[in-house]
Amino acid sequence: MSVAVPDLPGIPSRFGFAFSGNGRWATCLSTVQDQVTLERWDLARAVPSRRALGGGSTGAGGGGGCAGTGGDGREIVDRRSRPLPLDDGRVLVARAAAGERGEPEGHGTVIAAQADGADLAVTRSWPVSSMLAGYLMAAPGSPQVVVLVAVEDERHSRIWRLSDSAPAMEPVLRIPGVLSGGVWLDDGRTLALDHTDAGRQADSIVVDLRERTWRRVWSVAETTTDRIVAYSPRSRVLVLTTNSSGGRQAGAQRIGLWSPGGGPVRFPEALNRSAGARTPLTFDESGDRLLVGEVHGATSRLLVYTPDGDRIEPMPGPPGTLWPPASWRDDRIHLRFSAPDQPPTLATVRRPARSGWSLAARPPGAFSGWKGAELVELPGPAGPIEAVVYGGPRWRECRRLVMALHGGPLSAWRFEFDPLLQHLAAAGIAVVAPNYRGSTGYGERHLRAVIGDWGGPDLQDVVHLARAIARSRDDAAQPGPVLLGGSYGAFLALLAACLDPRLWSGCVALAPFTSASSLYRDAADPVRDRVARLNRLEDGGERHSQRDILRVCAALEAPLLLAHGTRDEVIPVEQSRALRRRLLELGRTEGAGFDYVEVDDDHTSVVQAWPSVLRKAVVRFCLTAERTLDSDQERR
């Protein structure tokens, strides 16, 4: 069946936000399809204003993105760039070199640029001889001390000092391990950085740039992840996190406060008393209050913690999803925000609480017709299940309905802008995206139900919800729901399609694996480690065979769209190829019973259906999928 898929404007995204030390400027990268642009935000205005600097040009290499160019034609940004605004309004960009297909070339560049009309003028550049990735840090004070933290390889990082007057960057210190994150502890001599070395999880170190020395300052154990996330120069308090249980349930992140040289780390009760995951964001200028983000179901909310009295209070904020980093200057807080009908932008939250919040002004001519969604609580077999739903209050009655399953397994749908779900909604398809057991944001009991039991309680929830939805649709002679999943969600979708074959009108599996044991066998070490930690690996038995797609796919009746990326670095493409071979062995006809698509792209691009051709294929499939049964099946 031929069906028209609606065209949408370019799907926008913003990421890589950074703030200047004085809070006047912010920068980010903005992408529309393969076009990458550097944006600078003026935060001094009542409503932050944005300027796109350096027009983008399409680059080669699929996931490699494109490069913005300055007025002199030199490339400034691509997807891997890390921009940083300085207090004087200039912008620095750290950029690791990449090949045509996005592979790292092992060197890079730091570029200094300033606004020149609607473009960027490059004023200086520094070559970096050895860099797989890197980021910049500018100290408070004037003139600002700026350093580049460059990851040279998997075993070493190097810190460089930049100077406008010097002909080249100054190498300061080479440190074993990979460095990330970090805060300044003064006006330019001392840094605190997160550090990962061979055989250890993340810990934190302090670097003395003048003495060219470093020492470990925050490490609970070799097996714990311990980080420094914020610092107040006024109160001289560091905010630390650790996943050491400390009497809490294993794996829950704890937040600690520490004054260097002032005794042990404290873990305040009010700061750590929550069923939802909390993330420290930033201090206010006085250092008396700490801004905290908390996952609350599918949404995020802001809290203000006051150490004096161990008090925590909620702040009003926009209904959606908030991310770090954050900036808190005077009575205004800025951070990245998204909602189902709002692509990522900058949100401003004002103190005191009654002042409310606002979003950055929409640029002239920007598309405003994105579809909204709502949060709906559905009855599950073990308790209520929250779902993000597109399609309005009568979504169950829509002619076409998709049940979308998130990846993970320890993940969740968030109340945020999702390009694929937007495209489905624009085509008139209702979407229900449930946060079944195993989803984050709903407490430890809900989360841990699937650890060691992949395709157990979560699969029960999915089938239970679908049966309830299908009953109401049968009465109206509407087709059954279409399953759509990516990564772990694709594995779960295939299991559901085989467990209750007559329930579904179709199944879309984007970058699936066929079983936990086969993924453990074929994947790279980081993925193997995750599989081993989160699931029981079995050599046989009935339970194992029921959760092996290659063994149960003979039961599949619904039309299938199977897609994978040839450069998938998480789930090898051989997983989908093996399923394709098995379906052909069972007599399924490619092009009639199922469609198989390979694209020259990576895991994330396929799971999120970023390539336009793939996304349109998914939407077209969901518009036309119907379960077809032969005559003897009808008689049974």
C-alpha positions in Angstrom: 0.0 0.0 0.0 1.3 3.4 -1.0 0.8 6.1 1.6 2.1 9.7 1.9 4.2 10.5 4.9 4.0 14.1 6.0 7.1 16.3 5.7 8.3 18.0 8.8 10.6 21.0 9.1 14.2 20.1 10.0 14.3 18.5 13.4 16.2 20.9 15.8 18.4 20.0 18.7 20.6 21.9 21.1 23.3 20.4 23.2 26.7 21.2 24.7 25.6 24.2 26.7 28.3 26.1 28.6 28.2 29.3 30.6 30.8 32.1 31.1 32.1 32.6 34.6 30.4 35.9 35.1 27.0 34.5 34.0 26.6 37.0 31.1 27.0 34.5 28.2 26.0 31.0 27.2 27.0 28.9 24.2 25.6 25.7 22.7 25.7 23.7 19.5 22.5 23.7 17.4 21.8 21.0 14.8 19.1 20.7 12.1 19.6 17.4 10.3 23.3 17.5 9.3 23.8 21.2 9.8 25.7 22.3 12.9 25.7 25.9 14.1 27.3 27.6 17.1 24.8 29.7 19.1 25.7 32.4 21.7 23.1 33.6 24.2 23.1 37.0 25.9 21.8 36.3 29.4 21.9 39.9 30.6 18.4 40.6 29.0 15.1 39.9 30.8 14.5 37.2 28.2 17.8 35.6 26.9 18.4 36.4 23.3 20.3 34.1 20.9 22.4 34.6 17.9 23.5 31.9 15.5 27.1 32.4 14.7 29.0 30.8 11.8 26.6 29.4 9.2 26.7 25.6 8.9 27.7 23.6 5.8 27.0 20.0 5.2 29.9 17.7 5.9 30.7 14.2 4.8 30.6 11.0 6.8 27.0 10.4 8.0 27.3 10.7 11.8 30.3 13.1 11.4 27.9 16.1 11.0 29.0 19.3 9.4 31.2 22.3 10.2 30.2 25.9 10.8 32.7 28.3 9.2 34.0 31.7 10.1 34.2 34.6 7.8 37.6 33.5 6.7 36.3 30.1 5.6 38.0 28.1 8.4 35.9 25.4 10.0 34.8 26.2 13.6 32.3 23.6 14.8 31.1 20.1 14.2 29.1 17.8 16.4 32.1 16.9 18.5 33.2 20.5 19.2 33.1 21.8 22.8 32.5 25.6 22.8 33.1 27.8 25.9 32.1 31.5 26.2 34.6 33.8 28.0 33.6 36.7 30.2 34.6 39.3 27.5 32.2 37.8 25.0 34.7 35.8 22.9 34.2 32.1 22.3 36.7 29.3 22.4 36.1 26.0 20.7 38.0 22.7 21.3 37.6 20.5 18.3 39.0 17.0 17.9 39.8 16.1 14.3 37.6 13.3 12.8 37.7 11.5 9.5 35.1 11.3 6.8 33.1 8.7 8.8 33.5 10.3 12.1 36.5 8.3 13.3 39.0 10.1 15.6 42.2 11.1 13.9 44.1 11.7 17.1 44.8 15.4 17.0 42.8 18.6 17.2 42.5 22.4 17.4 41.5 25.1 19.8 40.0 28.1 18.0 39.3 31.6 19.4 36.6 33.6 17.7 34.5 36.7 18.2 31.1 37.8 16.9 31.4 39.7 13.6 27.9 40.7 12.5 26.0 37.4 11.9 29.2 35.4 11.6 32.3 34.4 13.6 35.7 35.9 13.0 38.5 33.6 13.9 41.1 35.5 15.9 43.5 32.8 16.9 44.0 29.0 16.7 46.2 26.6 18.5 47.0 23.1 17.1 46.9 20.2 19.5 49.2 17.4 18.5 47.6 14.6 20.4 43.8 14.7 21.3 41.0 12.2 21.0 38.6 14.5 22.9 39.0 17.6 24.9 37.3 20.5 26.7 38.1 24.0 28.0 37.9 25.5 31.4 38.2 29.3 32.1 38.9 30.4 35.7 37.1 33.2 37.4 38.9 36.5 37.6 40.5 38.9 35.0 42.4 38.2 32.9 40.9 34.7 32.8 43.2 31.7 33.0 42.1 29.1 30.4 43.2 25.5 30.1 42.5 22.7 27.7 42.0 19.3 29.2 42.9 16.9 26.4 42.3 13.1 26.4 45.3 11.8 24.4 44.4 8.1 24.5 42.7 5.5 26.7 45.5 5.8 29.2 46.6 9.4 29.4 45.3 13.0 29.5 47.2 16.2 29.3 46.5 19.7 30.6 47.5 22.7 28.4 47.5 26.4 29.3 46.4 28.9 26.7 47.7 32.4 26.4 46.9 35.2 23.9 50.5 36.4 24.1 52.3 33.1 23.8 53.0 31.6 20.3 51.8 28.2 21.3 49.9 26.4 24.1 52.0 25.5 27.2 52.0 21.9 28.2 51.4 21.8 32.0 51.0 18.2 33.1 50.4 14.7 31.7 48.3 12.5 33.9 47.7 8.8 33.7 44.0 8.1 33.0 41.1 9.9 31.4 40.0 13.3 32.8 36.5 14.7 32.7 34.3 17.4 34.2 35.9 19.6 36.8 35.7 22.9 38.8 38.2 25.7 39.6 39.1 26.0 43.3 40.6 29.5 42.9 41.3 32.2 40.3 43.6 30.0 38.2 46.0 27.8 40.0 44.0 24.8 41.3 41.6 22.5 39.5 39.5 19.6 40.8 38.8 17.1 38.0 37.1 13.7 37.7 39.6 10.9 36.8 39.3 7.4 35.6 42.3 5.1 35.5 42.8 1.4 34.5 41.2 -0.9 37.0 39.3 1.8 38.8 35.9 3.5 38.5 35.8 7.3 38.5 37.4 9.2 41.4 38.5 12.9 41.8 41.8 14.6 41.8 43.2 18.1 42.5 45.7 19.6 40.1 48.2 22.4 41.1 49.1 24.1 37.9 51.9 26.1 39.4 53.6 23.1 41.0 52.6 20.8 38.1 51.4 18.1 40.6 48.2 16.2 41.2 46.8 14.1 44.0 43.7 12.0 44.6 41.2 13.7 47.0 37.9 11.9 46.6 37.7 8.1 46.3 35.6 5.8 48.4 36.7 2.6 46.8 38.1 1.3 43.5 34.7 -0.1 42.6 32.7 3.1 43.3 32.1 6.1 41.0 33.1 9.2 43.0 32.8 12.7 41.4 33.2 16.4 42.2 30.2 18.3 40.7 30.1 21.8 42.1 32.1 24.3 44.2 31.4 27.6 45.8 34.4 30.0 46.2 32.4 32.0 48.7 31.5 29.2 51.1 34.5 27.1 50.0 32.3 24.0 49.9 32.7 21.2 47.3 29.7 19.0 46.3 30.6 15.4 45.8 28.7 12.3 44.6 29.3 8.6 45.1 27.4 5.4 44.3 28.7 3.8 47.5 25.5 2.7 49.3 26.4 4.0 52.8 23.3 2.1 54.2 21.1 3.1 51.3 20.1 0.6 48.6 23.0 -0.4 46.4 23.7 1.8 43.4 21.8 4.8 44.7 23.8 8.0 44.3 24.6 9.9 47.5 25.4 13.6 47.6 28.0 14.9 50.0 29.4 18.2 51.1 33.1 18.8 51.9 35.2 21.7 52.8 38.8 20.9 51.8 40.9 20.6 55.0 37.8 20.9 57.1 37.0 17.4 58.2 35.2 14.4 56.6 32.5 14.5 53.9 29.0 15.0 55.2 25.9 13.4 53.6 23.0 15.6 54.8 19.8 13.7 55.4 17.4 16.1 53.6 19.7 16.3 50.5 19.7 12.5 50.2 16.2 11.6 51.3 14.4 10.9 48.0 13.0 8.1 46.0 14.0 9.9 42.7 17.5 10.4 41.4 19.0 13.8 42.4 21.7 15.7 40.6 23.6 18.7 42.2 23.7 21.5 39.7 25.2 24.8 41.0 25.5 27.1 44.0 24.1 30.6 44.1 26.6 33.4 44.3 26.6 33.5 48.1 27.3 29.8 48.4 24.4 29.5 50.8 22.0 27.6 48.6 22.5 24.6 46.2 20.4 24.0 43.2 19.4 20.4 42.7 17.7 18.6 39.8 15.4 15.6 40.6 13.9 13.0 38.3 10.2 12.8 39.2 8.6 10.1 37.1 8.9 11.1 33.5 9.5 14.8 34.3 12.3 16.8 36.1 11.9 19.3 38.9 14.2 21.8 40.6 14.9 21.9 44.3 16.9 24.4 46.4 18.9 23.0 49.3 20.0 25.2 52.2 22.9 23.6 54.2 22.1 25.9 57.2 19.3 23.9 58.8 19.5 21.0 56.3 16.4 22.3 54.4 15.2 21.5 50.9 12.3 23.1 49.0 10.8 22.7 45.5 11.0 25.4 42.9 8.3 26.1 40.3 9.5 25.1 36.8 8.3 24.3 33.4 6.7 20.8 33.0 9.3 18.9 31.0 12.9 17.7 31.3 15.8 19.8 32.6 19.5 19.1 32.2 22.8 20.4 33.6 24.8 22.5 33.4 23.1 25.4 35.2 24.0 29.0 35.9 22.6 30.9 39.0 23.3 34.6 39.0 21.3 37.1 41.2 17.7 36.0 41.0 17.9 34.1 37.7 18.7 30.4 37.0 19.4 29.3 33.4 19.5 25.7 32.2 18.6 23.5 29.2 14.9 22.5 28.9 12.7 20.4 26.6 9.1 19.3 26.5 7.2 17.1 24.0 6.2 20.2 21.9 9.4 22.2 22.7 12.7 21.3 21.1 15.7 21.9 23.5 16.1 25.5 24.5 17.2 27.7 27.4 14.8 28.0 30.4 15.0 30.8 32.9 13.7 30.2 36.4 13.5 33.2 38.8 13.9 33.4 42.6 12.0 33.9 44.7 9.6 31.1 43.7 6.7 33.4 43.0 8.6 35.0 40.2 8.0 31.9 38.0 9.8 30.8 34.9 10.1 31.5 31.2 11.6 30.1 28.0 14.0 31.8 25.6 12.2 33.7 22.9 11.4 31.7 19.8 13.4 33.1 16.8 11.3 34.7 14.1 10.0 32.2 11.5 10.7 29.2 13.8 8.2 26.3 13.4 5.6 26.2 16.2 3.4 23.4 15.2 5.0 20.6 17.2 2.5 18.1 18.8 1.9 18.1 22.5 1.6 15.1 24.7 0.3 14.3 28.1 1.2 12.1 31.1 -1.3 9.3 31.6 -1.4 6.7 34.4 -2.3 3.2 33.2 -3.2 0.2 35.3 -0.4 -2.4 35.3 -0.2 -6.0 36.6 1.9 -4.9 39.6 0.8 -1.3 40.0 0.2 1.9 38.0 2.4 2.6 35.0 3.0 6.2 33.8 3.1 6.7 30.0 3.8 9.6 27.7 0.8 9.7 25.3 0.4 11.6 22.0 -3.1 11.8 20.4 -5.2 13.7 22.8 -7.8 12.5 25.3 -9.3 10.0 22.8 -5.9 8.5 21.8 -7.3 4.9 22.2 -9.8 5.6 19.4 -7.2 6.7 16.8 -7.1 4.5 13.7 -3.4 3.9 14.1 -1.7 3.4 17.5 1.9 2.7 18.3 3.3 1.4 21.6 6.8 2.6 21.9 9.3 0.8 24.1 12.4 2.6 25.4 16.0 1.3 25.4 17.9 0.5 28.5 16.9 -1.7 30.3 17.5 0.9 33.0 16.2 3.9 31.2 12.8 5.7 30.7 10.7 7.8 28.4 11.0 11.4 29.5 8.5 14.3 29.0 10.7 15.9 26.3 10.9 16.5 22.6 11.4 13.3 20.6 11.8 13.6 16.8 10.5 10.1 15.9 7.5 10.3 18.2 6.8 13.8 16.8 6.8 12.5 13.2 4.5 9.7 14.1 2.1 12.1 15.8 2.2 14.5 12.8 1.1 11.6 10.6 -2.0 11.2 12.8 -0.7 8.2 14.7 -1.5 7.9 18.5 1.6 7.0 20.5 1.7 5.5 24.0 5.2 5.3 25.5 5.0 3.5 28.9 7.5 3.4 31.7 7.1 -0.2 32.6 9.0 -1.9 35.4 12.8 -1.4 34.9 12.3 2.3 34.1 14.2 4.9 36.1 12.5 7.7 38.0 9.9 5.6 39.9 11.9 4.2 42.9 14.1 1.3 43.5 11.4 -1.4 43.6 10.2 -0.4 40.1 13.7 -0.1 38.8 15.2 -3.3 40.1 12.4 -5.6 39.0 14.2 -6.4 35.8 17.8 -6.7 37.0 18.7 -10.3 36.4 15.4 -10.8 34.7 15.4 -9.2 31.2 12.2 -9.8 29.4 10.4 -10.8 32.6 8.4 -8.2 34.5 8.8 -5.5 31.8 7.5 -7.9 29.1 4.5 -8.7 31.4 3.7 -5.0 31.7 3.9 -4.4 28.0 1.6 -7.3 27.1 -0.8 -6.4 29.9 -1.1 -2.8 28.7 -1.5 -3.9 25.1 -4.2 -6.4 25.8 -6.2 -3.7 27.7 -5.8 -1.3 24.8 -6.6 -3.9 22.2 -9.9 -4.8 23.9 -11.2 -1.3 23.6 -10.0 -1.1 20.0 -11.6 -4.4 19.1 -15.0 -3.1 20.0 -14.5 -0.3 17.5 -13.0 -2.6 14.8 -9.7 -0.8 15.0 -6.5 -2.6 14.2 -4.2 -3.7 17.0 -1.3 -1.6 18.2 2.1 -1.5 16.4 5.1 -2.2 18.5 8.1 0.1 18.1 11.4 -0.4 20.1 15.0 0.6 19.9 18.0 -1.3 21.3 16.8 -3.1 24.5 13.3 -1.9 23.6 13.6 -3.6 20.2 14.5 -6.9 22.0 11.5 -6.4 24.2 9.2 -5.6 21.2 10.3 -8.8 19.4 9.6 -10.9 22.5 6.2 -9.3 22.9 5.4 -9.9 19.2 6.2 -13.5 19.6 4.6 -14.1 23.0 1.2 -12.9 21.9 1.3 -12.9 18.0 -2.3 -12.0 17.3 -2.2 -8.9 19.5 -0.2 -6.8 17.2 -0.6 -5.2 13.8 3.1 -4.8 13.3 6.5 -4.6 14.9 9.4 -2.2 14.3 12.7 -3.3 15.8 15.6 -0.7 15.5 19.0 -2.1 16.3 17.8 -5.1 18.4 19.8 -8.0 19.9 18.4 -11.5 19.9 19.3 -12.6 23.4 21.4 -11.5 26.4 23.8 -14.4 25.9 24.4 -13.6 22.2 24.9 -9.9 22.9 27.4 -10.9 25.6 29.2 -13.1 23.1 29.3 -10.6 20.3 29.6 -7.1 21.9 32.6 -5.1 22.9 33.9 -5.2 26.5 31.9 -2.2 27.9 28.6 -3.7 26.7 29.6 -7.2 27.9 30.3 -5.8 31.3 26.9 -4.2 31.4 25.1 -7.3 30.3 27.0 -9.4 33.0 26.1 -6.9 35.7 22.4 -6.5 34.8 21.3 -10.0 33.7 21.8 -13.6 34.5 23.5 -15.4 31.6 22.3 -19.0 31.2 23.4 -21.8 29.0 20.0 -23.3 28.5 16.7 -24.1 30.0 13.1 -23.2 29.2 13.4 -19.7 30.6 16.4 -19.0 28.4 14.8 -20.4 25.2 11.7 -18.2 25.7 13.9 -15.1 25.7 15.9 -16.0 22.7 14.4 -14.3 19.6 16.0 -16.8 17.2 14.2 -19.6 19.0 10.8 -18.0 19.4 10.5 -16.0 16.1 8.6 -18.8 14.4 5.6 -17.6 16.3 5.8 -14.1 14.8 2.7 -13.2 12.7 2.7 -9.5 12.5 4.6 -7.6 9.7 8.1 -6.7 10.8 10.4 -3.8 10.0 14.0 -4.6 11.1 16.7 -2.0 10.9 20.3 -1.8 12.0 23.4 0.4 11.5 26.5 -1.1 9.9 28.6 1.1 12.3 26.7 0.1 15.4 29.3 0.2 18.2 26.9 -1.0 20.9 24.9 -3.9 19.4 26.7 -5.5 16.4 24.8 -5.5 13.2 25.3 -9.3 13.1 22.5 -9.6 15.6 19.9 -8.4 13.1 21.5 -10.2 10.3 21.2 -13.5 12.2 17.5 -12.8 12.8 17.0 -12.0 9.1 18.6 -15.4 8.2 16.5 -17.2 10.6 13.3 -15.7 9.3 14.2 -16.6 5.7 14.9 -20.2 6.9 11.4 -20.3 8.4 9.9 -19.4 5.0 9.3 -15.7 5.6 9.5 -13.7 2.4 11.6 -10.5 2.5 9.5 -7.6 1.1 6.2 -9.4 1.8 6.5 -10.8 5.3 9.2 -8.5 6.6 11.4 -5.6 5.6 15.1 -5.5 6.5 17.1 -2.2 6.3 20.8 -1.5 6.9 22.1 2.0 7.1 25.6 3.3 7.2 25.3 4.8 10.7 25.9 4.2 14.4 23.7 2.9 17.2 22.2 6.2 18.4 21.3 7.4 15.0 19.4 4.2 14.2 17.7 3.9 17.5 16.4 7.4 17.3 15.8 7.1 13.5 17.7 10.2 12.8 18.3 9.5 9.0 15.4 11.0 7.2 15.0 7.9 5.0 14.8 5.6 7.9 12.4 7.8 9.9 10.0 8.0 6.9 10.2 4.2 6.5 9.2 3.8 10.1 6.3 6.2 9.9 5.1 4.7 6.6 5.3 1.2 8.1 3.2 2.3 11.2 0.6 3.8 8.9 0.1 0.7 6.8 1.0 -2.3 8.9 -1.9 -4.8 9.2 -1.7 -8.4 10.5 -2.5 -10.8 7.7 -3.5 -14.3 8.6 -3.8 -17.3 6.2 -7.0 -19.3 6.1 -6.0 -22.1 8.4 -4.8 -19.6 11.0 -8.2 -17.9 10.8 -10.0 -21.2 11.5 -7.9 -21.9 14.6 
